[in-house]
């Protein structure tokens, strides 16, 4: 999930098919830093995915301005066990 440039917030809104005047903010960003998990919860099978990719701080850096422009106030880490991410404090 790497990109060379940030995506403007207006482009994100347009891609979602929404009207810019209706979306004032996206207060919650759900981030899937990876898909590794040491649990085997009955209701979840994320641990079966064996891609082994991790989002790095470098991957997120080009998108920080768009995240701020959209008014993100909270980041929820999901998609496996986030604490198994090798660089979680940096991300």
Phi and psi restraints in degrees (range 20) as a CNS / XPLOR table:
assign (resid 1 and name C) (resid 2 and name N)
       (resid 2 and name CA) (resid 2 and name C) 1.0 -114.3 20.0 2
assign (resid 2 and name N) (resid 2 and name CA)
       (resid 2 and name C) (resid 3 and name N) 1.0 144.5 20.0 2
assign (resid 2 and name C) (resid 3 and name N)
       (resid 3 and name CA) (resid 3 and name C) 1.0 -142.6 20.0 2
assign (resid 3 and name N) (resid 3 and name CA)
       (resid 3 and name C) (resid 4 and name N) 1.0 152.1 20.0 2
assign (resid 3 and name C) (resid 4 and name N)
       (resid 4 and name CA) (resid 4 and name C) 1.0 -89.7 20.0 2
assign (resid 4 and name N) (resid 4 and name CA)
       (resid 4 and name C) (resid 5 and name N) 1.0 -17.4 20.0 2
assign (resid 4 and name C) (resid 5 and name N)
       (resid 5 and name CA) (resid 5 and name C) 1.0 -145.2 20.0 2
assign (resid 5 and name N) (resid 5 and name CA)
       (resid 5 and name C) (resid 6 and name N) 1.0 155.7 20.0 2
assign (resid 5 and name C) (resid 6 and name N)
       (resid 6 and name CA) (resid 6 and name C) 1.0 -72.7 20.0 2
assign (resid 6 and name N) (resid 6 and name CA)
       (resid 6 and name C) (resid 7 and name N) 1.0 150.2 20.0 2
assign (resid 6 and name C) (resid 7 and name N)
       (resid 7 and name CA) (resid 7 and name C) 1.0 -96.0 20.0 2
assign (resid 7 and name N) (resid 7 and name CA)
       (resid 7 and name C) (resid 8 and name N) 1.0 121.8 20.0 2
assign (resid 7 and name C) (resid 8 and name N)
       (resid 8 and name CA) (resid 8 and name C) 1.0 -61.4 20.0 2
assign (resid 8 and name N) (resid 8 and name CA)
       (resid 8 and name C) (resid 9 and name N) 1.0 144.8 20.0 2
assign (resid 8 and name C) (resid 9 and name N)
       (resid 9 and name CA) (resid 9 and name C) 1.0 -56.8 20.0 2
assign (resid 9 and name N) (resid 9 and name CA)
       (resid 9 and name C) (resid 10 and name N) 1.0 -38.0 20.0 2
assign (resid 9 and name C) (resid 10 and name N)
       (resid 10 and name CA) (resid 10 and name C) 1.0 -62.7 20.0 2
assign (resid 10 and name N) (resid 10 and name CA)
       (resid 10 and name C) (resid 11 and name N) 1.0 -34.8 20.0 2
assign (resid 10 and name C) (resid 11 and name N)
       (resid 11 and name CA) (resid 11 and name C) 1.0 -68.3 20.0 2
assign (resid 11 and name N) (resid 11 and name CA)
       (resid 11 and name C) (resid 12 and name N) 1.0 -37.6 20.0 2
assign (resid 11 and name C) (resid 12 and name N)
       (resid 12 and name CA) (resid 12 and name C) 1.0 -63.3 20.0 2
assign (resid 12 and name N) (resid 12 and name CA)
       (resid 12 and name C) (resid 13 and name N) 1.0 -46.1 20.0 2
assign (resid 12 and name C) (resid 13 and name N)
       (resid 13 and name CA) (resid 13 and name C) 1.0 -61.2 20.0 2
assign (resid 13 and name N) (resid 13 and name CA)
       (resid 13 and name C) (resid 14 and name N) 1.0 -44.7 20.0 2
assign (resid 13 and name C) (resid 14 and name N)
       (resid 14 and name CA) (resid 14 and name C) 1.0 -62.8 20.0 2
assign (resid 14 and name N) (resid 14 and name CA)
       (resid 14 and name C) (resid 15 and name N) 1.0 -42.0 20.0 2
assign (resid 14 and name C) (resid 15 and name N)
       (resid 15 and name CA) (resid 15 and name C) 1.0 -63.6 20.0 2
assign (resid 15 and name N) (resid 15 and name CA)
       (resid 15 and name C) (resid 16 and name N) 1.0 -32.2 20.0 2
assign (resid 15 and name C) (resid 16 and name N)
       (resid 16 and name CA) (resid 16 and name C) 1.0 -74.5 20.0 2
assign (resid 16 and name N) (resid 16 and name CA)
       (resid 16 and name C) (resid 17 and name N) 1.0 -7.5 20.0 2
assign (resid 16 and name C) (resid 17 and name N)
       (resid 17 and name CA) (resid 17 and name C) 1.0 74.0 20.0 2
assign (resid 17 and name N) (resid 17 and name CA)
       (resid 17 and name C) (resid 18 and name N) 1.0 20.4 20.0 2
assign (resid 17 and name C) (resid 18 and name N)
       (resid 18 and name CA) (resid 18 and name C) 1.0 -99.2 20.0 2
assign (resid 18 and name N) (resid 18 and name CA)
       (resid 18 and name C) (resid 19 and name N) 1.0 165.8 20.0 2
assign (resid 18 and name C) (resid 19 and name N)
       (resid 19 and name CA) (resid 19 and name C) 1.0 -91.9 20.0 2
assign (resid 19 and name N) (resid 19 and name CA)
       (resid 19 and name C) (resid 20 and name N) 1.0 123.8 20.0 2
assign (resid 19 and name C) (resid 20 and name N)
       (resid 20 and name CA) (resid 20 and name C) 1.0 -54.9 20.0 2
assign (resid 20 and name N) (resid 20 and name CA)
       (resid 20 and name C) (resid 21 and name N) 1.0 -31.0 20.0 2
assign (resid 20 and name C) (resid 21 and name N)
       (resid 21 and name CA) (resid 21 and name C) 1.0 -75.3 20.0 2
assign (resid 21 and name N) (resid 21 and name CA)
       (resid 21 and name C) (resid 22 and name N) 1.0 -13.5 20.0 2
assign (resid 21 and name C) (resid 22 and name N)
       (resid 22 and name CA) (resid 22 and name C) 1.0 -92.5 20.0 2
assign (resid 22 and name N) (resid 22 and name CA)
       (resid 22 and name C) (resid 23 and name N) 1.0 -29.2 20.0 2
assign (resid 22 and name C) (resid 23 and name N)
       (resid 23 and name CA) (resid 23 and name C) 1.0 -99.3 20.0 2
assign (resid 23 and name N) (resid 23 and name CA)
       (resid 23 and name C) (resid 24 and name N) 1.0 112.1 20.0 2
assign (resid 23 and name C) (resid 24 and name N)
       (resid 24 and name CA) (resid 24 and name C) 1.0 -97.4 20.0 2
assign (resid 24 and name N) (resid 24 and name CA)
       (resid 24 and name C) (resid 25 and name N) 1.0 -26.2 20.0 2
assign (resid 24 and name C) (resid 25 and name N)
       (resid 25 and name CA) (resid 25 and name C) 1.0 -164.2 20.0 2
assign (resid 25 and name N) (resid 25 and name CA)
       (resid 25 and name C) (resid 26 and name N) 1.0 155.2 20.0 2
assign (resid 25 and name C) (resid 26 and name N)
       (resid 26 and name CA) (resid 26 and name C) 1.0 -118.9 20.0 2
assign (resid 26 and name N) (resid 26 and name CA)
       (resid 26 and name C) (resid 27 and name N) 1.0 87.6 20.0 2
assign (resid 26 and name C) (resid 27 and name N)
       (resid 27 and name CA) (resid 27 and name C) 1.0 -68.6 20.0 2
assign (resid 27 and name N) (resid 27 and name CA)
       (resid 27 and name C) (resid 28 and name N) 1.0 -19.8 20.0 2
assign (resid 27 and name C) (resid 28 and name N)
       (resid 28 and name CA) (resid 28 and name C) 1.0 -121.6 20.0 2
assign (resid 28 and name N) (resid 28 and name CA)
       (resid 28 and name C) (resid 29 and name N) 1.0 126.1 20.0 2
assign (resid 28 and name C) (resid 29 and name N)
       (resid 29 and name CA) (resid 29 and name C) 1.0 -108.1 20.0 2
assign (resid 29 and name N) (resid 29 and name CA)
       (resid 29 and name C) (resid 30 and name N) 1.0 122.1 20.0 2
assign (resid 29 and name C) (resid 30 and name N)
       (resid 30 and name CA) (resid 30 and name C) 1.0 -97.2 20.0 2
assign (resid 30 and name N) (resid 30 and name CA)
       (resid 30 and name C) (resid 31 and name N) 1.0 117.2 20.0 2
assign (resid 30 and name C) (resid 31 and name N)
       (resid 31 and name CA) (resid 31 and name C) 1.0 -111.9 20.0 2
assign (resid 31 and name N) (resid 31 and name CA)
       (resid 31 and name C) (resid 32 and name N) 1.0 128.5 20.0 2
assign (resid 31 and name C) (resid 32 and name N)
       (resid 32 and name CA) (resid 32 and name C) 1.0 -104.3 20.0 2
assign (resid 32 and name N) (resid 32 and name CA)
       (resid 32 and name C) (resid 33 and name N) 1.0 89.9 20.0 2
assign (resid 32 and name C) (resid 33 and name N)
       (resid 33 and name CA) (resid 33 and name C) 1.0 -67.7 20.0 2
assign (resid 33 and name N) (resid 33 and name CA)
       (resid 33 and name C) (resid 34 and name N) 1.0 -23.1 20.0 2
assign (resid 33 and name C) (resid 34 and name N)
       (resid 34 and name CA) (resid 34 and name C) 1.0 -173.6 20.0 2
assign (resid 34 and name N) (resid 34 and name CA)
       (resid 34 and name C) (resid 35 and name N) 1.0 -177.2 20.0 2
assign (resid 34 and name C) (resid 35 and name N)
       (resid 35 and name CA) (resid 35 and name C) 1.0 -123.0 20.0 2
assign (resid 35 and name N) (resid 35 and name CA)
       (resid 35 and name C) (resid 36 and name N) 1.0 15.1 20.0 2
assign (resid 35 and name C) (resid 36 and name N)
       (resid 36 and name CA) (resid 36 and name C) 1.0 -77.0 20.0 2
assign (resid 36 and name N) (resid 36 and name CA)
       (resid 36 and name C) (resid 37 and name N) 1.0 143.6 20.0 2
assign (resid 36 and name C) (resid 37 and name N)
       (resid 37 and name CA) (resid 37 and name C) 1.0 -153.6 20.0 2
assign (resid 37 and name N) (resid 37 and name CA)
       (resid 37 and name C) (resid 38 and name N) 1.0 139.0 20.0 2
assign (resid 37 and name C) (resid 38 and name N)
       (resid 38 and name CA) (resid 38 and name C) 1.0 -98.4 20.0 2
assign (resid 38 and name N) (resid 38 and name CA)
       (resid 38 and name C) (resid 39 and name N) 1.0 6.8 20.0 2
assign (resid 38 and name C) (resid 39 and name N)
       (resid 39 and name CA) (resid 39 and name C) 1.0 -103.5 20.0 2
assign (resid 39 and name N) (resid 39 and name CA)
       (resid 39 and name C) (resid 40 and name N) 1.0 161.3 20.0 2
assign (resid 39 and name C) (resid 40 and name N)
       (resid 40 and name CA) (resid 40 and name C) 1.0 -130.2 20.0 2
assign (resid 40 and name N) (resid 40 and name CA)
       (resid 40 and name C) (resid 41 and name N) 1.0 60.0 20.0 2
assign (resid 40 and name C) (resid 41 and name N)
       (resid 41 and name CA) (resid 41 and name C) 1.0 -63.8 20.0 2
assign (resid 41 and name N) (resid 41 and name CA)
       (resid 41 and name C) (resid 42 and name N) 1.0 139.8 20.0 2
assign (resid 41 and name C) (resid 42 and name N)
       (resid 42 and name CA) (resid 42 and name C) 1.0 -60.1 20.0 2
assign (resid 42 and name N) (resid 42 and name CA)
       (resid 42 and name C) (resid 43 and name N) 1.0 -37.5 20.0 2
assign (resid 42 and name C) (resid 43 and name N)
       (resid 43 and name CA) (resid 43 and name C) 1.0 -88.5 20.0 2
assign (resid 43 and name N) (resid 43 and name CA)
       (resid 43 and name C) (resid 44 and name N) 1.0 3.9 20.0 2
assign (resid 43 and name C) (resid 44 and name N)
       (resid 44 and name CA) (resid 44 and name C) 1.0 -138.5 20.0 2
assign (resid 44 and name N) (resid 44 and name CA)
       (resid 44 and name C) (resid 45 and name N) 1.0 140.2 20.0 2
assign (resid 44 and name C) (resid 45 and name N)
       (resid 45 and name CA) (resid 45 and name C) 1.0 -127.1 20.0 2
assign (resid 45 and name N) (resid 45 and name CA)
       (resid 45 and name C) (resid 46 and name N) 1.0 25.4 20.0 2
assign (resid 45 and name C) (resid 46 and name N)
       (resid 46 and name CA) (resid 46 and name C) 1.0 -58.4 20.0 2
assign (resid 46 and name N) (resid 46 and name CA)
       (resid 46 and name C) (resid 47 and name N) 1.0 -30.8 20.0 2
assign (resid 46 and name C) (resid 47 and name N)
       (resid 47 and name CA) (resid 47 and name C) 1.0 -66.0 20.0 2
assign (resid 47 and name N) (resid 47 and name CA)
       (resid 47 and name C) (resid 48 and name N) 1.0 -18.4 20.0 2
assign (resid 47 and name C) (resid 48 and name N)
       (resid 48 and name CA) (resid 48 and name C) 1.0 -74.5 20.0 2
assign (resid 48 and name N) (resid 48 and name CA)
       (resid 48 and name C) (resid 49 and name N) 1.0 -22.3 20.0 2
assign (resid 48 and name C) (resid 49 and name N)
       (resid 49 and name CA) (resid 49 and name C) 1.0 -75.1 20.0 2
assign (resid 49 and name N) (resid 49 and name CA)
       (resid 49 and name C) (resid 50 and name N) 1.0 126.6 20.0 2
assign (resid 49 and name C) (resid 50 and name N)
       (resid 50 and name CA) (resid 50 and name C) 1.0 -115.1 20.0 2
assign (resid 50 and name N) (resid 50 and name CA)
       (resid 50 and name C) (resid 51 and name N) 1.0 42.8 20.0 2
assign (resid 50 and name C) (resid 51 and name N)
       (resid 51 and name CA) (resid 51 and name C) 1.0 -78.5 20.0 2
assign (resid 51 and name N) (resid 51 and name CA)
       (resid 51 and name C) (resid 52 and name N) 1.0 -35.5 20.0 2
assign (resid 51 and name C) (resid 52 and name N)
       (resid 52 and name CA) (resid 52 and name C) 1.0 72.2 20.0 2
assign (resid 52 and name N) (resid 52 and name CA)
       (resid 52 and name C) (resid 53 and name N) 1.0 15.1 20.0 2
assign (resid 52 and name C) (resid 53 and name N)
       (resid 53 and name CA) (resid 53 and name C) 1.0 -86.4 20.0 2
assign (resid 53 and name N) (resid 53 and name CA)
       (resid 53 and name C) (resid 54 and name N) 1.0 147.6 20.0 2
assign (resid 53 and name C) (resid 54 and name N)
       (resid 54 and name CA) (resid 54 and name C) 1.0 -127.7 20.0 2
assign (resid 54 and name N) (resid 54 and name CA)
       (resid 54 and name C) (resid 55 and name N) 1.0 140.9 20.0 2
assign (resid 54 and name C) (resid 55 and name N)
       (resid 55 and name CA) (resid 55 and name C) 1.0 -80.2 20.0 2
assign (resid 55 and name N) (resid 55 and name CA)
       (resid 55 and name C) (resid 56 and name N) 1.0 133.2 20.0 2
assign (resid 55 and name C) (resid 56 and name N)
       (resid 56 and name CA) (resid 56 and name C) 1.0 -106.9 20.0 2
assign (resid 56 and name N) (resid 56 and name CA)
       (resid 56 and name C) (resid 57 and name N) 1.0 166.9 20.0 2
assign (resid 56 and name C) (resid 57 and name N)
       (resid 57 and name CA) (resid 57 and name C) 1.0 -60.4 20.0 2
assign (resid 57 and name N) (resid 57 and name CA)
       (resid 57 and name C) (resid 58 and name N) 1.0 -34.8 20.0 2
assign (resid 57 and name C) (resid 58 and name N)
       (resid 58 and name CA) (resid 58 and name C) 1.0 -64.1 20.0 2
assign (resid 58 and name N) (resid 58 and name CA)
       (resid 58 and name C) (resid 59 and name N) 1.0 -36.5 20.0 2
assign (resid 58 and name C) (resid 59 and name N)
       (resid 59 and name CA) (resid 59 and name C) 1.0 -65.2 20.0 2
assign (resid 59 and name N) (resid 59 and name CA)
       (resid 59 and name C) (resid 60 and name N) 1.0 -37.1 20.0 2
assign (resid 59 and name C) (resid 60 and name N)
       (resid 60 and name CA) (resid 60 and name C) 1.0 -81.7 20.0 2
assign (resid 60 and name N) (resid 60 and name CA)
       (resid 60 and name C) (resid 61 and name N) 1.0 -27.4 20.0 2
assign (resid 60 and name C) (resid 61 and name N)
       (resid 61 and name CA) (resid 61 and name C) 1.0 -51.6 20.0 2
assign (resid 61 and name N) (resid 61 and name CA)
       (resid 61 and name C) (resid 62 and name N) 1.0 -45.2 20.0 2
assign (resid 61 and name C) (resid 62 and name N)
       (resid 62 and name CA) (resid 62 and name C) 1.0 -64.9 20.0 2
assign (resid 62 and name N) (resid 62 and name CA)
       (resid 62 and name C) (resid 63 and name N) 1.0 -16.1 20.0 2
assign (resid 62 and name C) (resid 63 and name N)
       (resid 63 and name CA) (resid 63 and name C) 1.0 -101.0 20.0 2
assign (resid 63 and name N) (resid 63 and name CA)
       (resid 63 and name C) (resid 64 and name N) 1.0 -2.7 20.0 2
assign (resid 63 and name C) (resid 64 and name N)
       (resid 64 and name CA) (resid 64 and name C) 1.0 -60.2 20.0 2
assign (resid 64 and name N) (resid 64 and name CA)
       (resid 64 and name C) (resid 65 and name N) 1.0 -40.9 20.0 2
assign (resid 64 and name C) (resid 65 and name N)
       (resid 65 and name CA) (resid 65 and name C) 1.0 -64.1 20.0 2
assign (resid 65 and name N) (resid 65 and name CA)
       (resid 65 and name C) (resid 66 and name N) 1.0 -41.4 20.0 2
assign (resid 65 and name C) (resid 66 and name N)
       (resid 66 and name CA) (resid 66 and name C) 1.0 -65.4 20.0 2
assign (resid 66 and name N) (resid 66 and name CA)
       (resid 66 and name C) (resid 67 and name N) 1.0 -38.6 20.0 2
assign (resid 66 and name C) (resid 67 and name N)
       (resid 67 and name CA) (resid 67 and name C) 1.0 -62.5 20.0 2
assign (resid 67 and name N) (resid 67 and name CA)
       (resid 67 and name C) (resid 68 and name N) 1.0 -44.1 20.0 2
assign (resid 67 and name C) (resid 68 and name N)
       (resid 68 and name CA) (resid 68 and name C) 1.0 -64.4 20.0 2
assign (resid 68 and name N) (resid 68 and name CA)
       (resid 68 and name C) (resid 69 and name N) 1.0 -44.1 20.0 2
assign (resid 68 and name C) (resid 69 and name N)
       (resid 69 and name CA) (resid 69 and name C) 1.0 -62.7 20.0 2
assign (resid 69 and name N) (resid 69 and name CA)
       (resid 69 and name C) (resid 70 and name N) 1.0 -30.9 20.0 2
assign (resid 69 and name C) (resid 70 and name N)
       (resid 70 and name CA) (resid 70 and name C) 1.0 -81.0 20.0 2
assign (resid 70 and name N) (resid 70 and name CA)
       (resid 70 and name C) (resid 71 and name N) 1.0 -3.5 20.0 2
assign (resid 70 and name C) (resid 71 and name N)
       (resid 71 and name CA) (resid 71 and name C) 1.0 77.1 20.0 2
assign (resid 71 and name N) (resid 71 and name CA)
       (resid 71 and name C) (resid 72 and name N) 1.0 28.4 20.0 2
assign (resid 71 and name C) (resid 72 and name N)
       (resid 72 and name CA) (resid 72 and name C) 1.0 -63.3 20.0 2
assign (resid 72 and name N) (resid 72 and name CA)
       (resid 72 and name C) (resid 73 and name N) 1.0 126.2 20.0 2
assign (resid 72 and name C) (resid 73 and name N)
       (resid 73 and name CA) (resid 73 and name C) 1.0 -109.9 20.0 2
assign (resid 73 and name N) (resid 73 and name CA)
       (resid 73 and name C) (resid 74 and name N) 1.0 -26.8 20.0 2
assign (resid 73 and name C) (resid 74 and name N)
       (resid 74 and name CA) (resid 74 and name C) 1.0 -131.5 20.0 2
assign (resid 74 and name N) (resid 74 and name CA)
       (resid 74 and name C) (resid 75 and name N) 1.0 143.3 20.0 2
assign (resid 74 and name C) (resid 75 and name N)
       (resid 75 and name CA) (resid 75 and name C) 1.0 -117.8 20.0 2
assign (resid 75 and name N) (resid 75 and name CA)
       (resid 75 and name C) (resid 76 and name N) 1.0 125.1 20.0 2
assign (resid 75 and name C) (resid 76 and name N)
       (resid 76 and name CA) (resid 76 and name C) 1.0 -106.6 20.0 2
assign (resid 76 and name N) (resid 76 and name CA)
       (resid 76 and name C) (resid 77 and name N) 1.0 123.2 20.0 2
assign (resid 76 and name C) (resid 77 and name N)
       (resid 77 and name CA) (resid 77 and name C) 1.0 -90.9 20.0 2
assign (resid 77 and name N) (resid 77 and name CA)
       (resid 77 and name C) (resid 78 and name N) 1.0 129.2 20.0 2
assign (resid 77 and name C) (resid 78 and name N)
       (resid 78 and name CA) (resid 78 and name C) 1.0 -144.5 20.0 2
assign (resid 78 and name N) (resid 78 and name CA)
       (resid 78 and name C) (resid 79 and name N) 1.0 -168.2 20.0 2
assign (resid 78 and name C) (resid 79 and name N)
       (resid 79 and name CA) (resid 79 and name C) 1.0 76.6 20.0 2
assign (resid 79 and name N) (resid 79 and name CA)
       (resid 79 and name C) (resid 80 and name N) 1.0 62.0 20.0 2
assign (resid 79 and name C) (resid 80 and name N)
       (resid 80 and name CA) (resid 80 and name C) 1.0 102.0 20.0 2
assign (resid 80 and name N) (resid 80 and name CA)
       (resid 80 and name C) (resid 81 and name N) 1.0 -164.1 20.0 2
assign (resid 80 and name C) (resid 81 and name N)
       (resid 81 and name CA) (resid 81 and name C) 1.0 -95.6 20.0 2
assign (resid 81 and name N) (resid 81 and name CA)
       (resid 81 and name C) (resid 82 and name N) 1.0 102.5 20.0 2
assign (resid 81 and name C) (resid 82 and name N)
       (resid 82 and name CA) (resid 82 and name C) 1.0 -54.4 20.0 2
assign (resid 82 and name N) (resid 82 and name CA)
       (resid 82 and name C) (resid 83 and name N) 1.0 -32.0 20.0 2
assign (resid 82 and name C) (resid 83 and name N)
       (resid 83 and name CA) (resid 83 and name C) 1.0 -71.0 20.0 2
assign (resid 83 and name N) (resid 83 and name CA)
       (resid 83 and name C) (resid 84 and name N) 1.0 -7.6 20.0 2
assign (resid 83 and name C) (resid 84 and name N)
       (resid 84 and name CA) (resid 84 and name C) 1.0 -84.9 20.0 2
assign (resid 84 and name N) (resid 84 and name CA)
       (resid 84 and name C) (resid 85 and name N) 1.0 -5.3 20.0 2
assign (resid 84 and name C) (resid 85 and name N)
       (resid 85 and name CA) (resid 85 and name C) 1.0 -67.1 20.0 2
assign (resid 85 and name N) (resid 85 and name CA)
       (resid 85 and name C) (resid 86 and name N) 1.0 132.9 20.0 2
assign (resid 85 and name C) (resid 86 and name N)
       (resid 86 and name CA) (resid 86 and name C) 1.0 -68.3 20.0 2
assign (resid 86 and name N) (resid 86 and name CA)
       (resid 86 and name C) (resid 87 and name N) 1.0 -23.1 20.0 2
assign (resid 86 and name C) (resid 87 and name N)
       (resid 87 and name CA) (resid 87 and name C) 1.0 -129.4 20.0 2
assign (resid 87 and name N) (resid 87 and name CA)
       (resid 87 and name C) (resid 88 and name N) 1.0 32.1 20.0 2
assign (resid 87 and name C) (resid 88 and name N)
       (resid 88 and name CA) (resid 88 and name C) 1.0 -53.6 20.0 2
assign (resid 88 and name N) (resid 88 and name CA)
       (resid 88 and name C) (resid 89 and name N) 1.0 -44.1 20.0 2
assign (resid 88 and name C) (resid 89 and name N)
       (resid 89 and name CA) (resid 89 and name C) 1.0 -59.9 20.0 2
assign (resid 89 and name N) (resid 89 and name CA)
       (resid 89 and name C) (resid 90 and name N) 1.0 -32.5 20.0 2
assign (resid 89 and name C) (resid 90 and name N)
       (resid 90 and name CA) (resid 90 and name C) 1.0 -74.3 20.0 2
assign (resid 90 and name N) (resid 90 and name CA)
       (resid 90 and name C) (resid 91 and name N) 1.0 -40.7 20.0 2
